[in-house]
Every structure is written in C-alpha cells, then in structure tokens.
Amino acid sequence: MTDWDAPVPASEVKAAIRVANGAAGAGGSGEVAESSGFTMSSLEAGAMPSLESADGKSAADRLDLLDAALADVEDKDSAAQVVRGAREILERDGEPQDGYTMRQLVALEAVIQTDGSAPSLTVKKGFIDVKAPAVGDWKFALIKFESLIQQVISCVGRLNVPINPGFAGTVFAITPELVVTNRHVLEAIARPDDKGGWTLEWPDDTVIDFTAEFGLPTHADYRVIGVEYFGADPINGTVNFAHLDMAILRMVPVGDPKPIGTVTLEQNPAALYHGQGIYAVGFPAPPMKWFGPGKPPPRFETADVVNSVFDRKLGVKKLAPGRVMQLPGQMPGDEGRKWAIAHGCSTLAGNSGSALVDLDDNGGRVIGLHFAGISREQNYGHHFAALHKIVAKYGASYAQDQ
C-alpha cells in the first residue's frame, strides 16, 4: 500500500526535475553543458530548479499528456493520486526545498515517462510507434533513421536462462556466431573454471531470443556454447571505470532460425560528443524490490509504483533515446583507459549489455555497450572506439570513415 503523503528527500525531487528539464541529457532537444554529469550528493545544496520543459511544453501540455497516458489504466485510484501530485508539483514549481511527498515524486516520474523527456518505447514488429505521445521530439530522428534503427533492433537479443526473471541481460550480434554483453552478465550465467575459462551454469538452457517483443511467445534462436573473450577484472556487482565490463559469447543456431544481421561499430573517437543524441536497445527487467528493514529508499518505491500504475510491460524489447552526458576520461578511474561514457537513456537491470547507438549523425552505428546505471543520476557504457584493438580481432565490423 503506497503512503502517498510520505516525505521524500529534496535531492530525489531535484534529480527528477533535471531529467524532466532535459538538463541531465535525458531527452528532448535541450543542450547538455560540458560539466553535464551529476550525482545525488551534488543535488543536496542549492535552490530547487524550476520545472521547464526542454521542448517548450507548458504545464497544461504536460498534464494533458499525462492524462492521456493514464486514461486506460485499471488502478483509477492510483491514477488520480498521480494526477493530483502532478498538479501539486507544477503549482509549487521552483518553490521551497522541502515538504515534498511520495505523491509528487511519483507524479514527476510519471511526467518524465509520458512527455518525451526520457521514454522507454516498446518495440513491436521490429520498430516503435513514432506517433506515441511519449516519443516527444525524438520523433524526427527516429523517422529519419528508421531503416537503420530497424537493422540494429534485429541484432539485439534477450539472453534467456531457466531461473527468475527468465533472462540475465541483453546481447547483440557482432558476427553471425558472436554476441557482445557485459562481463557481469557472464558472471550471472557461468562460473570460472580451473583452466582460465568459464563453465556455463545451464549449458542446454542458456539461449538467445532475437525477437522477444511484447505479446510474442518466448523462443530460442541460438544457444550459447562458450566464451570467446571477457574483461580481465571481476565485476561482482560493482562499478569501477578502470575495469572492462564486457564479454563476447559464442552461439550456435537452434533449429533453423531466421538469419540475423550484425551491427556496425563506431571507430572514430571524434564521432562522440557532449549532448549527442543516442538510443539504447535492450530488455529492461522489473525494478529491484526492497527486502531490507524499514521503508525502502524513495527511488525503489517510486519505480515500483510507476510501473504498477502504468502496468509496464518489462522484459521485452525496448528502445530508449537519450543523450551523451560525459565523455571518455571524465569520470574517476577512467582517466587512463578513456573507455567509459555516461548517458541519459532510461534503463533498468535487464538492459545490461544493451547497444548504445548514434541518433544524431547516422542512426545505425553502435557507439557503446551499456553496463551500469543509477536511477535519475546517470548511466554508463563502454565506448567501442576505445575498444577497437580488442573487438576487431573477433571479426566485428567497424565503420571505415574517420
């Protein structure tokens, strides 16, 4: 039972407002400053920012979009609380630093997911519905690059395993026999052996579904049979920018699947820049549940409530546009390697291994590999231009123009 009047920290509200405004590089057409990265601790001080849509939407516009998105939800009581919270937060825009409630924080998250600030768009029949209100100003780029985006979408698969929630993460094909994912995803499906390799936990049931769209039955296109490459350092559920969270898996077809394509990786480091539009393709899993003592932190409960209100379909293929927030070498621990980036695409746990793809200049070149994220702070990926010497050895296709 949600306590809609429960107090929430101002830092959580500030972070959500930054995303709604596009200041965190999460959507719309807003510019991203050179110092675009931010953390929750940096939001503790300073005045509450005003809620200003990057694409010029008025408060009334945003409420209309929210109303439209809530029109068909089954939980009418919760929907009414969300609308009430949205009106409250918009009416007190830029006002005091404290006194915010769970109702208002949930409403902010709902506004973000329905006004185009940071959408997570369901893929159906190989593409997304560009007429959906949540698409926002991303619509024009998505239409422009539709055919290239469809090619990328077809190369992205869900790595299925026989334990809850039914899959371990996302993969995408770099050759007809090899897929890329994260080392921490590998750690979830296999264990190191005494020969320096890996033993699969479920060798007969670790399979890849390259469709996995909403409303379609789960099926196995390919089966994982081995590990070709893995980052040298264990990940063990941590984020360390000095460690390479990448693995390359070998697969074989199951039966006679439809042939899959392969992605093209970006080789030119200069092709990446602050504020660049990109999109992630992957399979967001249900948000983490809180099993600790007492009440969960607001970000746990907020995600759970929003997904419940909107009856989110998770574990299926999604496309999430966003922007590059920080470049290689700008985050602690990555000064020497220069292989990590921060981005603002909406992701959840199952997105590990998602392809990060240019949406400004080409629409089809994979610029990075998503590997981690913190809700309403930022998400992280490895930059493929920095990994060229490693990945090209396995036959991956890199763009040739510089």
Helices and strands as residue ranges (DSSP letters): H 10-21, G 41-43, H 59-70, H 76-91, H 102-114, E 121-122, G 133-138, H 139-144, H 146-154, E 156-160, E 167-173, E 178-181, H 183-189, E 190-192, E 198-200, E 207-209, E 222-230, E 247-253, E 264-265, G 269-271, E 277-282, H 298-310, E 318-326, E 340-343, G 349-351, E 355-358, E 365-374, E 378-383, G 384-387, H 388-391, G 392-394, E 397-398
